Amino acid sequence: MMLTSALAGGALAANDPPRGIGPGFTGFVVLFLLAVACYLLFRSMVGHLRKVRYSPDPAQEQTQAADTGEAEPKAPSGGTPTG
């Protein structure tokens, strides 16, 4: 009887998860570096989005530019203006 209880106790101890094992310092450093990378990417994205010009209708923006004289006809790729 003693042998079976010893085997059962050993089997239960083998199934217990190990204690004191976790991500530790390396896990913290990896998570911290990911957070810093995300912060820098988001900051860059916001900077690029601030440069974008939003217009409800692209055709309207072209007509407004033509009315104010800002839009000049561009030469074709050959370098000589036509027409």
N, C-alpha and C positions, 0 to 999 in steps of 0.2 A: 504494500500500500504506500509505503514511503517513496518508492521509486516512481510511482505514477504521479504523486503530488509534486515531486521534484521536477519531473518532466513537464507537467502542466504549468508549474511556476516559471520554468525556463521558457516555455512557449509564450506565455503571457508577457514576460519581460522582453522577448525578442520582438513582439508586435508593438511595444511602446515606441512612440516617436522620440527621437533623440531631443534632449533639452539643451538649450543654450546655443542653438545654431540658428543664425538669421543672416540677413543681408550684410550687416556690419558696416564698417567704414567704407568699403568698396562700393556697396550699394548706395550709400549716401552720396559719395562723390559722383557716381554715374548719374543719379537723379538730379543732383545739383547742376552738373554740366548740361544735361538736357534742358533744364529750366532756363539756364543762361542762354543757350542756343535759341530756344523758343522766344525769349524776350527780344533778342537781337533780330530775329526774323520778323517778328510782329512790328518792331520799331521801323525796320526797313520798309515793310509793306505799307505802313501808315504814311511814311514819307513819299513813297511812290504814288499812293492814292491821292495825296494832296496835290500832286502835279497834274492829275487827270482833269480835263475840262469836260464837264457834264453838260449835255444839251438834250432837250427832249426830242428835237428833230434835227438831224445833221443837215438837211437841205435848208432849214431856216438859218442855221449858223452860216452857211455859205452865202445866202442872200444878204444877211446883215453885214458880212465882211465885204461883199461887193458894193453895197450901198455906201459904206464908209470909205471905200477906196483902198482898203487894206489888201484885198486879194488882187494880185496882178496875174495875168495869164502867164503860164509857165511855158518855156520852150520845150519842144519834144526832145527826146534823147539824142537826136542828131545835132543839136546845138543851134539850129537856125529857126527863128520864129516863123510860123506859117500864118497866112491869112490876113 
